[in-house]
Amino acid sequence: MLVTNIEEVPGKHIVVCYGVVSGSTVRAKHVGRDIMAGLKNIFGGELEAYTELLTEAREQAMSRMQQQAEALGANAIVNVRFSTSSVTAGASEIYIYGTAVTVE
């Protein structure tokens, strides 16, 4: 599955457009990660546990979007965008969307 954040796949021609496909996941913070994040806030530095959590969430949301596109018969997704929002205290949603197409 070709996935790009631009409106076309270079060197390919869009022959069928299936419409918008999306994937999402909601992830909550872990109390152990919160303790370490609190320490990092005091001393500074990257919150590696949260970076890992968000990376896993993006990968899962991407996979769900690709599965939806494959079910439609698409072989590519163009104009892909990510969005993040807070759902509740301690939980965030990663949402990804794009246009499912067939390219040749």
C-alpha positions as CSV (number, residue, x, y, z in Angstrom):
1,M,0.0,0.0,0.0
2,L,1.5,3.3,-1.1
3,V,0.8,6.1,1.5
4,T,1.7,9.7,0.8
5,N,0.8,13.1,2.2
6,I,0.8,14.7,-1.2
7,E,-2.2,14.7,-3.6
8,E,-0.8,12.2,-6.0
9,V,1.8,9.4,-6.3
10,P,4.7,10.6,-8.4
11,G,5.1,8.6,-11.6
12,K,1.6,7.1,-11.1
13,H,-1.8,8.0,-12.4
14,I,-4.9,7.8,-10.3
15,V,-7.5,5.7,-12.1
16,V,-10.1,5.2,-9.3
17,C,-11.0,7.3,-6.3
18,Y,-12.8,5.5,-3.4
19,G,-13.1,8.5,-1.0
20,V,-12.0,9.2,2.5
21,V,-10.6,6.4,4.7
22,S,-9.5,6.8,8.3
23,G,-8.1,5.1,11.3
24,S,-7.8,6.1,14.9
25,T,-6.9,4.9,18.4
26,V,-7.3,6.3,21.8
27,R,-4.4,5.7,24.3
28,A,-4.2,6.4,28.0
29,K,-1.2,7.3,30.0
30,H,0.3,4.7,32.4
31,V,0.9,5.6,36.0
32,G,4.5,4.5,35.8
33,R,5.0,6.7,32.8
34,D,3.5,9.6,34.7
35,I,6.0,9.3,37.5
36,M,8.9,9.3,35.1
37,A,7.4,12.2,33.1
38,G,7.1,14.1,36.3
39,L,10.8,13.6,37.0
40,K,11.6,14.6,33.4
41,N,9.6,17.8,33.9
42,I,11.8,18.7,36.9
43,F,15.1,17.8,35.3
44,G,14.3,18.3,31.6
45,G,14.7,15.9,28.6
46,E,12.6,13.9,26.3
47,L,9.6,12.0,27.7
48,E,10.7,8.8,26.0
49,A,7.8,6.7,27.3
50,Y,5.3,9.1,25.8
51,T,7.2,9.3,22.5
52,E,7.0,5.5,22.4
53,L,3.3,5.5,23.3
54,L,2.5,8.0,20.5
55,T,4.6,6.2,17.9
56,E,2.7,2.9,18.6
57,A,-0.6,4.8,18.4
58,R,0.3,6.4,15.0
59,E,1.3,3.0,13.7
60,Q,-2.0,1.4,14.9
61,A,-4.1,4.2,13.4
62,M,-2.2,4.0,10.1
63,S,-2.7,0.2,10.0
64,R,-6.5,0.6,10.5
65,M,-6.6,3.2,7.8
66,Q,-4.7,0.9,5.4
67,Q,-7.1,-2.0,6.2
68,Q,-10.1,0.2,5.4
69,A,-8.5,1.2,2.0
70,E,-7.6,-2.4,1.2
71,A,-11.2,-3.5,1.9
72,L,-12.3,-0.9,-0.8
73,G,-9.9,-2.3,-3.3
74,A,-7.4,0.6,-3.2
75,N,-3.7,0.2,-3.6
76,A,-2.7,3.7,-2.4
77,I,-3.8,6.5,0.0
78,V,-3.0,10.1,-0.9
79,N,-3.3,13.4,0.9
80,V,-2.8,11.7,4.3
81,R,-3.1,13.9,7.5
82,F,-2.7,13.2,11.2
83,S,-4.6,14.8,14.0
84,T,-4.3,14.5,17.8
85,S,-6.8,15.4,20.4
86,S,-7.3,15.0,24.1
87,V,-10.3,12.8,24.8
88,T,-10.3,13.0,28.5
89,A,-7.7,13.6,31.3
90,G,-4.8,11.3,30.6
91,A,-6.1,10.0,27.2
92,S,-5.4,11.1,23.7
93,E,-6.8,10.2,20.3
94,I,-4.6,9.8,17.2
95,Y,-6.7,10.2,14.1
96,I,-5.3,9.7,10.5
97,Y,-7.2,10.2,7.3
98,G,-6.6,10.3,3.6
99,T,-8.1,9.5,0.2
100,A,-8.1,5.9,-1.0
101,V,-7.3,5.5,-4.6
102,T,-6.1,3.0,-7.2
103,V,-3.0,4.0,-9.1
104,E,-1.3,2.6,-12.2
